[in-house]
C-alpha cells in the first residue's frame, strides 16, 4: 500500500511556475455583477510525482485513488482509460470495480501531489490533503449482500494485458466464474435494488452526522462572538485559559474559531480518515 510513497515510485520534489488564470475562473462580485479578476496570475508550486507499483505481487494493495478519491483529475486522461466495469448488466464483480480502474489508470499514468503548508514528506501528518473525502458510502452496494460470486484477485487485471498472465499463473485459461455465476453478476435489477437501498442507508447516516456537525458549528460561532465582543477583562477573570491573553490575542482566537466554523472543511471527530461517519 505504501510502496508508491518511496523511491523509485516517488520522485523528488520539483518546482514550477503556474499561470492560475489558465485553470481558475475569475471570481464574480455578487453586489455589482462584475467580474473581479483578483487571482494571482503566476505562482510557484512545489509538487511530487508518484507512480504506482504495478508489480503483480503488490496489486492487492491498490486502492480506488482514481475512482471516488477526493482529488483533481484530468477528464481527458480518465476518458482515455475508459469506463469503470461493473455497471448494471456487466458480468463483473462489484468488489473489484475500484481496484480494477485504479490499476488500469496506474498502468497508463502517474499523478502529482502539491506541497501544502509545512509538508516535507508525503505520508506524514504535516502533509494534509488539498481535498477531503467525507460522507461515507465509498461503495455502491452494501458489503453484506449475498452476491459475492467468483471472488478472485484476477478481477483486478480484467481488461488489461496482464489478465491472461494472471489466469495462466493460477492454472486457468478462463474466468473463475461459471456461466450461471456470470448471469447472476449481470443481474441488473438486483444490483440496482441493492444500490438504491444502500444509497438511502448512507444518505440517512450522513444526514445525522451533518446535523450534529452543523450544531457544533453554531456553538463555535456563539463562542467566537463572545470572544470578539465580550468584556476582555471579564473573560480573563472567569476563563482560566484566557487569563494571560492580551485583547488582541483573544480577538484573534475568536476570529480563528469563527473562520473554522464557517469553513467548508470537515470538523474533527465526525469523520474518519476515509470520510466515513464516526458518530
Secondary structure as UniProt FT lines:
FT   HELIX           3..5
FT   TURN            7..9
FT   STRAND          14..19
FT   HELIX           20..22
FT   STRAND          27..29
FT   TURN            30..33
FT   STRAND          34..36
FT   STRAND          42..50
FT   TURN            56..58
FT   HELIX           59..61
FT   TURN            65..68
FT   HELIX           75..81
FT   TURN            88..89
FT   HELIX           94..96
FT   HELIX           97..108
FT   STRAND          111..114
FT   TURN            117..118
FT   TURN            122..123
FT   TURN            125..126
FT   TURN            143..144
FT   TURN            149..150
FT   HELIX           153..157
FT   TURN            158..159
FT   HELIX           162..169
FT   TURN            170..171
FT   HELIX           179..185
FT   HELIX           188..229
FT   HELIX           232..238
FT   HELIX           240..242
FT   TURN            243..244
FT   HELIX           247..262
FT   TURN            268..269
FT   TURN            273..274
//
